[in-house]
Amino acid sequence: MTRDTYKKSAMERLNSLSQDMELWWDSNPLIYEKWCSDFISSVDEDLKELISLQLKKLWDEKLEPGKWVFQGVTTNPPLTKAVFDNLKAEWEKIIRDIIKANPGMDYKQVTWEAYKEACKRGAERYLPLFEKSGYKYGYVSAQVDPRLFTDEKEMVRQALELKALQPNIMVKIPTTRSGVLAIFILTSLGVPTNATLCFTLPQIMAVAEAVKQGKAVGEKYGVDYSRWRSVITIMIGRFEDAKIFEQQAKERGIDLTEEMKRWAGIAITKKACRILSERNYPSKMLVASSRVSPKVNGIQCIWHIEKLAGCNLVYTMNPELIKSFMLLYLDRPIEDKSKESVPDEVMEKLLKIPYFAEAYGEDTISPEEFENLEPTVTTYNQFSKAMVGLEEYVKSLF
């Protein structure tokens, strides 16, 4: 081995920086073992044993749940399609069995049942941690149909269906105006929620207030919150990569470098973490959609992880990001950057760009505008297309 590597993985070292930081697996747990096998097969021979040992430390059902590095899970429709693709033979049979048992269902209804079954089985694998931790960890997020992002009644109905699958299910709801209302209602009923399609501080604050008020209502009527949590997801890379960000910077003669873009999402996330903590909101920030970026002095960095290391937040990582992080940082230290501020000269330039300035203020975007934000529209279209893809796949099995 030519590199002087750490015995502990970058994931494990990141996790050890702070008790306030949690690392979650951003995919269905059902594909974890296959992903590990593929990962190990892809690395050089002299790294295979090390990577194998490091991966077992992240999550292994044979280990004591309290020792798992992954303390929760996020999923969505595209990630569920990965289950069907990676475990094709098994899930073809499951879906055909659902079809056979429900002759009156059309392919769209069967798709929803298959999706729920994948969520149920995935969440079951984290029940040991949920119970061992006294219901603090081990939550698995299951998302309502993304096409419902303006229909609060149907989102609430689906959310209650998903929550009934397993006690550790946390329901993902989009941060549109209708979604915020749905989160308020679900919180008042004691249903754990994960606010997704969220990109700006005004959205974060709207959810934080809805959760705070919903919980107060629930407590007034004796709702049990011992098995409840609230997280608010900032889809950090999706916010930064919006075309309007580049356009507005160019119009103002600002060179929006890759470094500046990454600082933008980091700035919003750090401010949100600080506000939620200082004002005692019951929600916790969750970071998703991170990027392997930027490259500094010829060295590939992942600032979304580096610069947020040690912060009071949940960090969910998809399999590709985990692989990049573990390999890039095999021999690099991971340090607590929770107190590090965004450079003043960077903030000065960013605040001249309306797209960032509005996203960085607390009430600079109205709830009516949430569903029209560029990253909201882009992500909605992508997730909706993925749901259609799921339905078409199931239809092919009829």
N, C-alpha and C positions, 0 to 999 in steps of 0.2 A: 504494500500500500504506500503510495507516494505522499499522501496527505496525512498530516498529524491531526487525526480526527478526535472529536469528543466521544467518550463512551456513551453518554446520554444524548439522545436526539435533540435537535433544535426545539421540537415540540415540548419535550419534557423539561428542557431548560427554561423555555418561555413560561410554561405552566408554574414553575417554581418561584418565579419572580414576585408574585403577589397572590394572597389568598382571595383577593377581590376579582382576579381575572379567571374566567372560565373558558375552556376550549371545547368546542362542539364539532361534531362530524356533520358535514354538509352533504349528506346523501342518505339513502335508506340503509340501515344497518345490515340488511339482508345481503348486500353486495360486498361487505367489508373483506371477508376472507378471500374472495376472488381478486379483489383489488390488490390485497397484500401479495398474493401469489404473482400477479402480473408485475407489480412493482419490483419484487425481488428478482424476477426473471430478467428485468430490463437493465439492471445495474451490472457494473463490472464484477468479475468473479471475486476479486479481493474485498468487495463491499457486501457481498450477499449475506454473510453470517452476521455482520454488524447491523445491517438494515433489518434483517429478520428479527433480531433481538429487540431492536428499537421499536418495531411495529407492534410486537407483543405487549410492550409497555403501554401503548396507546389505548388498546382495548382488546381484551381477551376474556371471554365468558368464563374461562377456567380460573381466572385470577379473582381475588377478593374485589368486589365492586368498588370499594372505597379507594382502591389503588389505581383505578382506571384514570388515564389522563383525559379522555373524552368524558365530559360530564353531562352531555345532552346531544340532541340531534335536530337538524333542520332538513326538511324535505319539501319538494314542490312537484308539479306535474312532469317537468322534464326529467327530474331525478327518478321519478317513478317509472318512466319509460326505460330508464337505464336498468331497472330491476327486471323488467320484461325482456330486455335485450340480452342482458348478461346471464340470466337464469332462464333461458328460453324454453327448454323442454319442460321444466317444472311449472312455469307460469302458463304455458299453453294449456296444460292439463287443468290447472286451477281455473282458468277462464272458461274452458270448455265445460267444466263441471258446473260453474255458475250458470252458464247458458242452459245446460240440461235441466238444472234444478228450477229454473225460472223461465218457462216457455213463453210467458206473457210479456217478458221484458224485451225492449228493443236494444240495439247495440250501445246506445248512449247510456241507458240505465245500467246495462251490464258493465260498462266501463267504470261508472261510478262505484259499483259494487266491488269490482276488481281493485280499484284505487283504494277503497276503504280497507280491503283485505291486506293489501301491501302495507298500509299504514298500521293496521292492527298488529301484523306479524313483526314489523320493525320495532314498534313501541314495546312489544312484549320482551324483547331482548334487553331493554333498559329498565325493566321493572325491578330487578334486583338492586340497582343503584337508587332508584326512586324510593324503595322501601328502606334500604340501609341508611340513607341520608336523612330519613325523617321527612321525606317529600320535598327536600330542597333542590336536589339534582335528579337527573334521569328523565327530564322532560323530552318528548319527541314531538316536533312541530308537524302538523298536518294541515295543508292549505285548502281552503274552500275553492270552488271553481273560480279561476281568475276572471272569467267572463262576467261574473256577477258584481263587478266592482262598484256599480251604482245602485245595487238592489240590496238594501240593508235587511229587509225581511227574509229574503232567500239566503243571504249570508248567515244570518242568525240560525235559520232552520238547518242548514248544512253543518254549521259549527256544532250544534247540539248533537247531530248524528255522529260527527267525528269524535266528539268528546266521549260519547257513550262506548266507543270501541275499547278503550283502555283507560285506567285511572291516571296515567301519566301523559295523556295526549294534551298538547298545547295547540290551540288553533290559530293558524295564520290568516290574518285579515288585512286587506290592502288599506293603505292610509289615504283614502279618498274621503270626502265629506260623509258619504254613506257608510264607509268603513269605520270611521271614527265613531259614528253613532252606534254601529253594530258592536264595536269594542266596549262602549259604555254599557250597553245592554248586557252583553256577555259577562262583563266584569261584575255587574250588579247581581248576576246569577252565580258568581263564583267560578266561572269558566276561565282557565288560564289562556292568555292570548299572546300572540307574537305579531306586532304590527309590521307588515311588509310593504313593498312598493313605497318606501319612505326614503327621502333624499335630502330634506331640508330641515332646519331648526324649527320653522313654523309648524311643520307636520309633526315633528317630535313633541313640541309643546302641546299641540292639540290632543295628541294621544295621551300624553302624561296627565293632562287635566281631565280627560275623559275617564281614564283609569282611576285617578284619585277620587273623582266624584262618584263613579260607579261603585267603587269599593265602599265609600261612605254610605251609599244607599243600601248596599247589601248588608253591611254591618248593622245598620239600623234595624233591619228585618231579620237579623240572626243568621245570615248566611255564613257557612263555615269556610274560612280561607286558609285552613291548615295545609291544603293540597293545591295551592294556587300560586302562580307567578305571572308576572307581566314583563315582557321584553319588547323593546322598540328597535327594529332593525334599520340601520342606515346602509343602503346599498351603495357603498362608498365609491367604487370604481364606475358604476353606472352614472352617478351624479357627475363625476369629473369628466367623463368621456362624451358628454352631450355636445352636439355640434354647435349649439347656440353659445356655449362657453367660448369656444375658439373664435366664433364669428364676432362676438362682442369685444373680445380682447383685441382682435385685429383692427376693428373699427376705431379703437382708442389708441392704436399704436403700441400696444403691449404685446411683447413676445411671451406667449403662454407656453413656457417650457414644460417638459414632462415633470420636472421637479415641482414647479409651481402648481400644476394640476393635482399632484399627490398631496401637496401641503394643503390644498383647498379642502379636500375631504377630511384630512386629519384635523384641520382647524375646527370644522363644524363638530366633529365627533368629540374632541376634547372639551369644547364649550358645552356641549350637551351633557357629557358626563359630569362636569362640574355643577351645572344647574340642577340636574336630577339629584345629586348628592346634597348640595347645599340647601335645597328647598324640601328635602325629605319626600320626594315623590316615590311611590312604591314600585315604579318601573325601573328597569336596568337597560342600558344601551347594549345593542348587539351589532357587531360589524360583519357585513357580508359583502360578496361581490368584489373582493380585493384583487389587486393586480400585481403581477411580478414586474416591478417598476420602482424607480428609474434605474438607469445605468449611470454610475458615478465613477469618473476616472477609470473607465473601462471595466468596472466591477458591477455585476448585476446585483441590484438590491431589491428588497421587498419592503419599502418604507411603510406600507399600510400595517405591517406587522412590527417592524423595528421601532417606528416612532410612537406606536400605541402600546408597546410592551409595558406591562405593569399597571396599566389603567384599570379602573373599576368598570369592567365591561365583560360581555360575553363575546368571544371571537369564534365564529363558525367558518370552517375551511373546507372547501371542496377537495376531492381526491387529487386533482391536478396541482392545486396550490400547495397542499401538504407535501407532495413529492418534490416540488421545486424548493420549498422551504427547507426540507430535511437535507437535500443534496447540496444546495447552495451554502447552507450554514453548518455543514459537517465540521468545519474547522474554524468557524467564526463565533465570537462571543455574542451572547444576547444580554442586553443591559436594560435596566428599568429606565424608561424614558417618559414616565408619567408626568414628571415635572418640567419637561422640556417644552418651551414655547415655540410657536411658529416665528421665524425671523421677522423682525419689524419691516424690513424692506420688502419682503414677500407679501406680508399682510397689506402694506400700503398699496401695492399694485393690484392685489386681488380685490380690495374694496372699491376700486375704481371700475370694476366690471359688474354691471347690474345683476347678472345671473348669480354671481357669488354673493354680492352684498345682500340681496333679497333672501338668499338661502341661509345667510349667517345671522340675520336679525330674528328676533323672537316672534314678531307678529307682522312681518313684512309681506306675507302671502296669505290671502284669505282662504278659508276652507273650500269655497266655491271653485278656486283655481287649482286645487290639489290634483284633480284628475286630468288637467290640461298641461301639466308640466312635461317638458320634453322627455325626461327619463321615465316618467310614469307611463306616457303613451307608448314609448319604445318597449318597455318591459311588459306592459299589458299585452301588446301585440305578440311579443315573443312567447309569453306564457299561454296566451289564448291559442296560438298556433300549436303549441305543444299539447294542449288539451285535445285539440282537434286530431292531432297525430295519434294520441292515445285511442281516441274513438275509432279512427280509421283502422288501427291495428286490430282492435277488438272486432270490428266489423268483418275483417278478413278471416276471422276464426268461426264465423257463423256458418 
